[in-house]
Amino acid sequence: MYQRSSGKPNGKRHARIALLVPFLSLSALASTLFAVGLTGLPPLLLNIPLCSIRPASAFDLSGAQNTPAGTAGGSIRSGKIDLSGFLAGEGRWRRTGERAAAVTSIDLYLRAFELGVEADVVDWVSATVVLNSEWIGDSLNGGDSGVVVDEAHVDIAVPRTPVYFVLGKRAQPFGLFETHFVTDPLVQDAYETKAVGLTAGVEAPGSTDLSVTVYKGRVQSDQLAQSRLFDPNAAASPQVAINQVDSWIVAGSSSPAGEGWTVFAAFASEPGAGRRMIAFNLGTNLAVPGLTNLQLDAEYMRALRREDIPGLGRSFRESALSVTASYQLVSRQRAVLGGGNYRARKSHRMSHPAELAIRFEAFDDGSRAATLGSWSVKNRVSLGGRYTFFEQGSVLAALDVEYRRQTLRVSPFYEGAAASGHEVYLRLGLDF
């Protein structure tokens, strides 16, 4: 089963575990010092002679959801338990508006602190638990120092069969969300479905994977409403009481022409007011033949059915597109593809220590802004890259930079403040 935060808040405001913050920080620091060692100065990574540039490796798409925990690289191994983490600080320059009306801001914040534990119970059962805290000190995204359970799931591969099960909280398999930038792709902003769920899947020849997932609530719909891709104050969606597990996702992926090309698709359905809400996902990941260090990622989301807005008598069926071209200056074997879950994000950073990328994104609001007299995001264009300047054992330090240009569609009847903008992100990240 396939699956990939990030330029937006993704609603991770669950049960706080504030008392664990000092303990987690000390544990992370101790793990880092242990991994690096105190006996000498660390060497620099990435003297990149031409001979070190290698073709992009094959991807195991199913591992994004159900790879045994012990297979993830770059972690501190103790018996059958892997302890690893990620710490990233960011700076952001942002300007909205034009000429005399332009408003500029500069901010500095702690983007993410993650601590992951991956345990192999036996060779066919694994467990993953990830604690994190995001956007600390960032008033734009409303971050605080609360620690939340970001992932907690058990993965079971039934012995001697192609059947597997995943039970627990994670980004459910709707969307791949492969990202090469500081910020998340627009499709993830809108459609990430992080919830407690149960997945039953089967693996078939040709790296084919088919699955059905069930979960409770309007998780995807709430994510879209909080995405800031349109004015949240214009015609809020109706509230619906959810008291049973009646949301579902049907997903599939395959590599029809070898491991260098993967296609995937999914349908998601959640309860609405009067009728169910259905969305469709289609995407591809391609290592370009003959230029295997060049990777193309494309992902398209489309609402097939939406509930009517109260008092308006109509719905808005939105769509989103994200297309990325990236070039890996250094490429290593990749075990997990995607960006929605912890193991996939970590696999990306370890396997692509130096890369350049460009991304184009579009959002069609289904005439929401024009009808409601409001605004919505129209396009985003990002340019960026990543350079890993230090690596020793399981410790990796990298610098990421991204320039992003966002344009809006604004109704002539809208009287609030809404303007297109320019943003520059600079991230210093440490994997340990």
C-alpha positions in Angstrom: 0.0 0.0 0.0 1.3 3.4 -0.9 1.5 6.5 0.9 4.0 11.0 2.4 4.3 18.4 6.5 5.1 21.1 5.1 3.7 24.5 4.4 0.5 24.3 6.4 -1.0 23.2 9.7 -2.5 19.8 9.3 -4.8 19.7 12.3 -2.7 17.6 14.6 -4.2 18.8 17.8 -4.9 15.6 19.7 -4.3 14.6 23.3 -1.4 16.6 24.6 1.4 14.8 26.4 3.1 18.0 27.7 4.9 16.2 30.6 6.9 14.1 28.1 8.6 17.1 26.4 11.6 17.3 28.7 12.1 13.5 28.6 11.7 13.4 24.8 14.2 16.2 24.3 16.8 14.7 26.6 16.3 11.3 24.9 16.7 12.8 21.5 19.8 14.7 22.5 21.3 11.6 24.1 20.6 9.5 21.0 22.2 12.0 18.8 25.4 12.3 20.8 25.6 8.5 21.1 25.3 8.2 17.3 27.7 10.9 16.4 30.3 10.0 19.1 32.3 12.4 21.1 35.8 11.3 20.2 36.4 13.5 17.2 35.1 16.1 14.8 32.6 14.6 12.2 33.6 14.6 8.6 31.7 16.5 5.9 29.4 14.5 3.6 29.0 14.9 -0.1 32.2 15.4 -1.9 30.3 14.8 -5.1 32.6 13.7 -7.9 30.8 12.7 -11.1 31.5 9.0 -10.4 29.3 9.2 -7.3 26.2 10.1 -9.3 24.1 6.9 -9.6 20.8 6.0 -11.2 17.7 6.4 -9.0 17.0 3.1 -7.3 13.9 1.0 -7.4 11.1 1.9 -5.1 9.1 -0.4 -2.9 5.8 1.4 -2.9 4.1 -1.1 -0.5 6.6 -0.3 2.2 5.1 3.1 2.8 2.4 1.4 4.7 3.4 -2.1 5.7 7.2 -2.5 5.4 8.4 -4.2 8.7 9.6 -1.6 11.0 13.2 -2.9 11.2 13.8 -2.3 7.5 13.9 1.5 7.8 17.4 2.8 7.4 19.3 5.4 9.5 18.0 4.4 12.9 19.6 3.4 16.2 19.0 -0.3 16.6 18.8 -2.0 20.0 17.6 -5.6 19.8 14.3 -5.5 17.9 13.6 -1.9 18.5 14.6 1.1 16.3 14.7 4.5 17.9 15.1 7.5 15.5 14.1 11.1 15.3 14.0 14.3 13.3 14.5 17.9 14.4 14.1 20.9 12.0 14.2 24.6 12.5 12.9 27.0 9.8 13.1 30.6 8.8 10.5 32.1 6.5 10.4 35.4 4.5 6.9 36.3 3.3 5.6 39.2 1.2 1.9 39.6 0.2 0.4 42.3 -1.9 2.1 44.6 -4.5 4.0 47.9 -4.4 2.8 50.3 -1.6 0.3 47.7 -0.4 2.9 45.0 0.1 3.3 43.6 3.6 6.6 41.8 4.5 7.3 39.5 7.5 10.2 37.4 8.6 9.7 34.6 11.1 11.8 31.9 12.8 10.3 28.8 14.4 10.8 25.1 15.2 9.1 23.3 12.4 9.1 19.8 13.7 10.4 17.5 16.4 9.7 13.8 15.8 10.6 10.8 17.8 9.9 7.4 16.2 9.9 3.9 17.7 9.7 0.9 15.3 9.5 -2.5 16.8 9.7 -5.9 15.1 7.7 -8.4 17.2 8.3 -11.2 14.7 9.3 -11.1 11.1 5.6 -10.7 10.0 4.4 -8.3 12.7 5.7 -4.8 13.4 4.6 -1.7 15.3 5.3 1.9 14.8 4.8 4.8 17.2 5.7 8.4 16.4 5.4 11.4 18.7 5.8 14.9 17.3 5.4 18.6 17.9 5.1 21.1 15.1 5.2 24.8 14.3 6.6 25.8 17.7 6.9 29.6 17.8 5.0 30.1 14.5 2.1 32.4 15.0 1.0 32.1 11.4 0.2 28.4 11.8 -0.8 28.5 15.4 1.9 26.2 16.8 2.6 25.4 20.4 4.9 23.1 22.4 2.3 20.3 22.7 3.4 16.8 21.9 0.9 14.5 20.1 0.8 10.9 19.0 1.2 11.4 15.2 1.3 7.7 14.3 0.6 4.5 16.2 -0.1 1.4 14.2 0.5 -2.3 14.0 1.3 -3.9 10.6 0.6 -7.6 10.1 1.7 -9.6 7.0 -0.2 -13.0 7.2 2.5 -15.7 6.9 2.7 -17.6 3.6 -0.1 -15.4 2.0 -0.1 -12.1 0.1 -2.6 -10.7 2.7 -1.7 -7.9 5.1 -3.5 -5.8 7.7 -2.7 -2.4 9.2 -4.5 -1.2 12.3 -4.0 2.2 14.0 -3.4 5.9 13.4 -1.5 7.0 10.3 -2.0 8.9 7.1 -4.4 6.5 5.4 -3.7 5.4 1.8 -5.3 8.3 -0.2 -2.5 10.1 -1.9 1.2 9.5 -2.2 2.4 13.0 -1.3 5.9 12.6 -2.5 7.7 15.9 -1.7 11.1 17.3 -2.5 10.5 20.7 -0.8 10.3 22.3 2.6 6.5 22.7 2.2 4.0 19.9 1.5 2.4 19.6 -1.9 -1.0 21.3 -2.3 -2.7 17.9 -2.7 -1.5 17.0 0.8 -2.7 20.3 2.2 -6.2 19.5 0.9 -6.6 15.7 1.2 -4.3 14.2 3.8 -6.4 11.7 5.7 -4.8 11.1 9.1 -7.0 9.0 11.3 -7.3 5.7 13.2 -8.3 3.1 10.7 -8.2 -0.6 9.6 -6.7 -1.6 6.3 -6.9 -5.0 4.7 -4.8 -5.5 1.6 -3.3 -8.0 -0.8 -0.1 -7.9 -2.8 0.0 -9.3 -6.3 2.7 -9.8 -9.0 4.1 -6.7 -10.7 4.4 -4.8 -7.4 0.7 -4.5 -7.4 -1.1 -3.7 -4.2 -4.9 -3.5 -3.6 -6.5 -2.5 -0.3 -9.7 -1.4 1.5 -9.5 0.9 4.5 -12.3 1.9 6.9 -12.2 4.7 9.5 -14.5 6.9 11.5 -15.5 10.5 10.8 -15.2 13.3 8.2 -11.4 13.4 8.4 -10.7 14.3 4.8 -13.5 16.9 4.6 -12.2 18.6 7.8 -8.7 18.6 6.3 -9.9 20.4 3.2 -11.9 22.9 5.3 -8.8 23.7 7.4 -6.3 23.8 4.4 -6.5 27.6 3.8 -6.9 27.0 0.1 -10.1 29.0 0.3 -11.8 31.5 2.6 -12.9 29.5 5.7 -15.3 32.2 6.7 -17.4 31.9 3.5 -20.2 29.4 3.8 -18.9 26.8 6.3 -19.9 23.2 5.6 -22.8 21.7 7.7 -22.0 19.8 10.9 -22.8 16.1 10.9 -22.8 13.9 13.9 -20.6 10.8 13.3 -21.1 7.8 15.6 -19.9 4.9 13.6 -17.2 3.6 11.3 -18.6 4.4 7.9 -15.9 6.2 6.0 -13.8 4.1 3.5 -11.0 4.2 1.0 -10.3 1.8 -1.8 -6.8 2.1 -3.2 -4.4 0.4 -5.6 -0.9 0.8 -7.0 1.1 -1.1 -9.6 4.4 -0.9 -11.5 3.3 -2.1 -15.0 6.7 -1.5 -16.7 9.1 -2.2 -13.9 10.1 -0.6 -10.7 11.0 2.7 -12.2 7.4 3.6 -13.0 4.6 3.4 -10.5 0.9 4.4 -10.9 -1.7 4.6 -8.2 -5.3 5.5 -7.6 -7.9 5.7 -4.8 -11.5 6.5 -4.0 -12.5 7.9 -0.7 -16.1 8.2 0.7 -17.2 10.0 3.9 -20.7 10.8 5.3 -22.2 14.2 4.5 -25.3 16.1 5.2 -27.9 14.3 3.1 -25.5 12.5 0.8 -22.0 11.0 0.9 -18.9 12.9 -0.2 -16.7 11.1 -2.7 -13.2 12.0 -3.9 -10.8 10.5 -6.5 -7.0 10.3 -6.5 -4.8 9.4 -9.5 -1.0 9.7 -9.7 2.3 8.5 -11.0 6.0 8.3 -10.0 8.5 7.9 -12.8 12.3 7.6 -13.0 12.8 8.9 -16.5 14.3 6.2 -18.8 17.9 7.1 -19.8 17.9 9.9 -17.2 17.2 7.8 -14.1 18.4 10.6 -11.7 15.5 12.6 -13.1 12.2 11.9 -11.3 8.7 13.0 -12.2 5.8 13.0 -9.7 2.3 13.9 -10.7 -0.8 13.7 -8.5 -4.4 14.7 -9.2 -7.3 14.9 -6.8 -11.0 15.4 -7.8 -14.2 15.7 -5.8 -16.9 13.6 -7.4 -19.6 14.5 -4.9 -19.9 17.2 -2.2 -22.7 18.1 0.2 -24.8 21.2 -0.4 -23.9 24.4 1.4 -26.7 25.3 3.9 -28.9 28.1 2.5 -27.3 28.0 -0.9 -28.8 24.8 -2.4 -25.6 23.8 -4.3 -22.2 22.3 -3.7 -18.7 23.0 -4.9 -16.7 20.2 -6.4 -13.0 21.2 -6.2 -9.9 19.6 -7.8 -6.2 19.8 -7.2 -3.0 19.1 -9.2 0.6 18.8 -8.2 3.4 18.1 -10.7 7.1 17.9 -9.7 10.4 17.3 -11.6 13.4 16.6 -9.4 17.0 15.7 -10.1 19.0 13.7 -7.6 22.7 14.6 -7.5 23.2 11.6 -5.3 20.7 8.8 -5.2 20.7 5.7 -2.9 18.5 2.7 -2.6 15.0 3.7 -1.6 12.9 1.4 0.6 9.8 3.5 1.0 8.1 5.9 -1.4 5.9 8.8 -0.3 5.7 11.6 2.2 2.6 11.1 4.3 4.1 8.9 7.0 7.2 9.0 9.2 9.1 6.1 7.6 8.5 7.3 4.1 9.7 10.9 4.9 12.8 9.6 6.6 13.5 7.2 3.7 13.4 10.1 1.2 15.9 12.2 3.2 18.3 9.3 3.6 18.1 8.2 -0.1 18.2 11.8 -1.7 20.8 13.7 0.2 21.3 16.3 -2.6 18.6 17.3 -5.1 17.1 20.1 -7.1 13.4 20.4 -7.9 10.6 22.5 -9.5 6.9 22.1 -8.7 3.8 23.4 -10.3 0.4 23.2 -8.5 -3.2 24.3 -9.4 -6.4 24.4 -7.4 -9.8 24.6 -9.0 -12.4 25.7 -6.4 -15.5 24.7 -8.4 -16.6 28.4 -8.6 -16.6 28.8 -4.8 -14.9 32.2 -4.8 -17.0 33.6 -7.6 -20.3 32.4 -6.1 -19.6 33.3 -2.5 -17.8 36.6 -3.2 -14.6 35.3 -1.5 -11.1 34.1 -2.5 -9.3 30.8 -3.1 -5.8 29.7 -4.1 -5.3 29.5 -7.9 -1.7 28.4 -8.5 1.6 27.7 -6.7 5.1 27.4 -8.2 8.1 26.3 -6.1 11.8 26.1 -6.8 14.2 24.6 -4.3 16.8 22.1 -3.4 18.4 20.1 -0.6 22.1 19.7 0.4 23.3 17.2 3.0 26.5 18.7 4.5 27.1 16.1 7.2 26.6 12.4 7.6 28.0 9.9 10.1 26.3 6.6 11.0 22.6 7.3 11.6 23.0 11.1 11.9 22.3 13.3 8.9 22.2 17.1 8.7 20.9 18.9 5.7 20.0 22.4 4.5 16.8 22.9 2.4 15.7 26.0 0.6 12.5 26.8 -1.3 11.0 29.8 -3.1 7.3 29.6 -3.5 5.0 31.9 -5.5 1.2 31.7 -4.7 -1.5 33.4 -6.8 -5.1 33.7 -5.7 -8.5 34.2 -7.5 -10.4 36.9 -5.7 -14.0 37.9 -6.3 -14.5 41.5 -7.2 -17.2 41.6 -4.4 -14.7 40.4 -1.7 -14.0 43.2 0.7 -11.4 41.6 3.0 -7.6 41.3 2.8 -6.4 38.7 0.3 -3.4 39.0 -1.9 -1.0 36.8 -3.9 2.4 36.3 -2.2 6.0 35.4 -2.4 7.7 33.1 0.2 11.2 31.9 0.9 11.8 29.0 3.3 15.1 28.0 4.8 15.3 24.8 6.8 18.1 23.2 8.9 17.1 19.6 9.6 18.8 16.8 11.6 18.0 13.1 11.4 19.3 11.0 14.2 
